[in-house]
């Protein structure tokens, strides 16, 4: 299927990470001009997973000035940002399980993931709205559906709530906003799903879904989509 991404400009925030690099390569394979944003981005961008040279821009999603400067640079160089994908967030491994209910850790986690996404979205969306077209996809996680760790639950739930609000604000504008919620991410995802857990997926599988949601062919908006099996044993009405 031709996803009609040729000549589209895509900004992948967190595009040097485990999931983000796969997303960047997938969009590039579809013909998109991909700009990778990260705190450690260098001027030359380096080389992607497929061995292709990549375009990059420095951006710290915790700093609005850094976000605004990075987005402005992409718009100045390419004229538009058709697709925004945000995968940037501190790794769950950086969260201290012993502090799962600690207000300071919760606040830092929400800022690092949910508000980081909001800062970038707020910087990109005006140009997309003016153009009458845009696709925004943010990677969150199935911890949004689970209790037991306030930090993990709240930072993902906040992403989903922010995305839904943005999607509703933009309804009918030609701009869509969606969330992809992985469970455990692994190069070789297992087929078995444990009760009370989500299914496993690979970065490549996530990238395939993100690519479709980034396409002009997708009319989906305002959705939080679980990739692989959604939490086994949960019912949402």
C-alpha positions as CSV (number, residue, x, y, z in Angstrom):
1,X,0.0,0.0,0.0
2,X,1.3,3.5,-0.9
3,X,0.8,5.6,2.2
4,X,1.2,8.8,0.2
5,X,4.0,10.1,2.4
6,X,6.4,10.9,-0.5
7,X,7.5,14.5,-0.3
8,X,5.9,14.9,3.1
9,X,8.0,16.4,5.9
10,X,8.0,14.5,9.2
11,X,9.5,15.6,12.5
12,X,10.3,12.6,14.8
13,X,11.0,13.8,18.3
14,X,13.0,11.2,20.1
15,X,14.0,9.8,16.7
16,X,17.4,8.5,18.0
17,X,15.7,6.3,20.6
18,X,14.7,2.6,20.5
19,X,11.2,3.2,19.0
20,X,11.9,6.6,17.4
21,X,14.7,5.3,15.2
22,X,12.5,2.6,13.8
23,X,9.7,5.2,13.2
24,X,12.1,7.5,11.4
25,X,13.4,4.7,9.2
26,X,9.9,3.6,8.4
27,X,8.7,7.0,7.4
28,X,11.9,7.6,5.4
29,X,11.2,4.3,3.5
30,X,7.8,5.6,2.6
31,X,9.4,8.6,0.9
32,X,9.0,11.2,3.6
33,X,11.6,13.8,4.4
34,X,12.4,13.0,8.0
35,X,14.0,15.3,10.6
36,X,15.0,13.7,13.8
37,X,14.9,15.8,17.0
38,X,16.7,14.9,20.2
39,X,18.7,16.6,22.9
40,X,21.9,15.0,21.5
41,X,21.3,15.7,17.8
42,X,24.3,16.9,15.9
43,X,24.3,19.2,12.9
44,X,25.0,16.4,10.4
45,X,22.4,14.1,12.0
46,X,24.5,10.9,11.6
47,X,23.2,7.7,10.1
48,X,19.9,6.0,10.6
49,X,19.2,2.3,11.2
50,X,19.0,1.6,7.5
51,X,22.4,3.3,7.0
52,X,21.0,6.4,5.3
53,X,22.2,9.8,6.4
54,X,19.6,11.6,8.5
55,X,18.6,15.2,9.0
56,X,18.5,16.3,12.7
57,X,17.7,19.2,15.0
58,X,18.6,19.7,18.6
59,X,15.6,19.8,20.9
60,X,15.0,19.5,24.6
61,X,11.2,18.8,25.2
62,X,11.6,20.0,28.8
63,X,12.5,23.5,27.6
64,X,9.9,25.5,25.6
65,X,12.5,27.8,24.1
66,X,14.5,24.8,22.8
67,X,11.3,23.3,21.4
68,X,10.3,26.6,19.7
69,X,13.8,27.1,18.2
70,X,13.9,23.5,16.9
71,X,10.5,23.7,15.3
72,X,11.3,27.1,13.8
73,X,14.4,25.7,12.2
74,X,12.5,22.8,10.6
75,X,9.9,25.2,9.3
76,X,12.5,27.6,8.0
77,X,14.4,24.8,6.2
78,X,11.5,22.7,4.9
79,X,8.5,25.1,4.8
80,X,6.2,22.9,6.7
81,X,5.8,19.9,9.1
82,X,3.2,17.6,7.7
83,X,3.8,14.8,10.3
84,X,4.8,15.1,14.0
85,X,5.7,11.9,15.8
86,X,6.7,12.2,19.5
87,X,8.4,9.2,21.1
88,X,10.6,11.2,23.4
89,X,10.3,10.4,27.2
90,X,12.6,9.4,30.0
91,X,12.9,5.6,30.0
92,X,10.7,3.8,32.5
93,X,13.9,2.3,33.8
94,X,14.7,5.7,35.2
95,X,11.7,5.6,37.5
96,X,12.3,4.4,41.0
97,X,9.7,1.8,41.9
98,X,10.2,2.7,45.6
99,X,9.0,6.2,44.8
100,X,6.1,5.2,42.6
101,X,3.7,7.4,44.8
102,X,6.2,10.2,45.5
103,X,4.8,13.5,44.3
104,X,8.1,14.8,43.1
105,X,8.8,11.8,40.9
106,X,5.2,11.9,39.6
107,X,5.5,15.5,38.7
108,X,8.9,15.0,37.0
109,X,7.6,12.0,35.1
110,X,4.5,13.8,33.9
111,X,6.6,16.8,32.8
112,X,9.1,14.6,31.0
113,X,6.6,12.7,29.0
114,X,3.1,14.4,28.9
115,X,4.1,18.0,29.1
116,X,7.1,17.4,26.8
117,X,4.6,16.2,24.2
118,X,2.3,19.1,24.8
119,X,5.1,21.6,24.3
120,X,6.1,20.2,20.9
121,X,2.5,19.8,19.8
122,X,1.7,23.4,20.7
123,X,4.7,24.6,18.6
124,X,3.8,22.5,15.6
125,X,0.0,22.6,15.4
126,X,-0.5,26.2,14.4
127,X,1.4,25.6,11.1
128,X,-0.5,22.4,10.5
129,X,-3.9,24.1,11.2
130,X,-3.0,26.9,8.8
131,X,-2.0,24.4,6.1
132,X,-5.3,22.5,6.6
133,X,-3.4,19.2,7.0
134,X,-1.4,17.5,9.7
135,X,-0.8,14.2,11.4
136,X,0.3,14.0,15.0
137,X,1.1,10.7,16.7
138,X,2.5,10.3,20.2
139,X,3.8,7.0,21.7
140,X,2.5,6.5,25.3
141,X,2.0,3.1,26.9
142,X,-0.4,0.5,28.3
143,X,0.6,1.5,31.8
144,X,-2.2,4.1,31.3
145,X,-4.6,1.3,31.9
146,X,-3.0,-0.2,35.0
147,X,-3.0,0.7,38.7
148,X,-0.2,-0.1,41.1
149,X,2.3,2.5,40.1
150,X,1.1,6.1,40.2
151,X,4.1,7.5,38.4
152,X,3.8,5.0,35.5
153,X,0.1,5.2,35.2
154,X,-0.3,9.0,35.4
155,X,2.4,10.0,33.0
156,X,0.9,7.8,30.3
157,X,-2.7,8.6,31.1
158,X,-1.8,12.3,30.9
159,X,-0.4,11.9,27.4
160,X,-3.7,10.2,26.3
161,X,-5.8,12.9,27.9
162,X,-3.8,15.7,26.3
163,X,-3.9,14.0,22.9
164,X,-7.7,13.6,23.0
165,X,-8.2,17.2,24.0
166,X,-6.0,18.4,21.1
167,X,-7.8,16.1,18.7
168,X,-11.2,17.5,19.7
169,X,-9.9,21.1,19.4
170,X,-8.8,20.3,15.8
171,X,-11.8,18.3,14.7
172,X,-12.7,19.2,11.1
173,X,-9.4,21.1,10.5
174,X,-7.6,18.4,8.5
175,X,-5.3,17.7,11.4
176,X,-5.5,14.4,13.3
177,X,-4.0,13.5,16.7
178,X,-3.7,9.9,17.9
179,X,-1.8,7.9,20.6
180,X,-0.1,4.5,20.2
181,X,0.1,2.5,23.4
182,X,2.6,-0.3,23.5
183,X,3.0,-2.8,26.3
184,X,6.5,-4.3,26.6
185,X,8.7,-3.5,23.6
186,X,11.2,-6.1,22.5
187,X,13.1,-7.0,19.3
188,X,11.6,-10.4,19.5
189,X,8.1,-10.0,21.1
190,X,6.6,-13.1,22.6
191,X,3.2,-14.4,21.6
192,X,2.0,-15.3,25.1
193,X,0.0,-12.6,26.9
194,X,-0.1,-12.7,30.7
195,X,-3.3,-11.8,32.6
196,X,-3.2,-8.2,33.8
197,X,-0.6,-7.3,31.1
198,X,-0.5,-6.1,27.6
199,X,0.9,-8.0,24.6
200,X,4.5,-7.4,23.5
201,X,5.4,-5.6,20.3
202,X,8.6,-4.7,18.4
203,X,9.8,-1.2,17.4
204,X,9.2,-2.3,13.8
205,X,5.6,-3.2,14.5
206,X,5.0,0.1,16.3
207,X,6.6,2.0,13.4
208,X,4.3,0.3,10.9
209,X,1.2,1.5,12.9
210,X,2.7,5.0,13.3
211,X,3.3,5.2,9.6
212,X,-0.3,4.4,8.8
213,X,-1.6,7.0,11.3
214,X,0.8,9.5,9.7
215,X,-0.6,8.9,6.3
216,X,-3.2,11.0,4.4
217,X,-5.1,7.8,4.0
218,X,-5.8,7.6,7.7
219,X,-9.0,9.4,8.9
220,X,-8.5,8.2,12.5
221,X,-8.3,11.0,15.1
222,X,-8.8,11.2,18.9
223,X,-7.9,7.5,19.4
224,X,-5.6,5.8,21.9
225,X,-4.7,2.6,20.1
226,X,-3.1,-0.3,21.8
227,X,-0.5,-2.2,19.7
228,X,-0.4,-6.0,20.3
229,X,-3.0,-7.3,22.7
230,X,-4.6,-4.7,25.0
231,X,-4.3,-5.6,28.7
232,X,-5.6,-9.1,29.1
233,X,-8.5,-9.3,31.5
234,X,-9.6,-5.6,31.3
235,X,-13.0,-4.5,30.0
236,X,-13.6,-0.9,28.8
237,X,-17.1,0.2,27.9
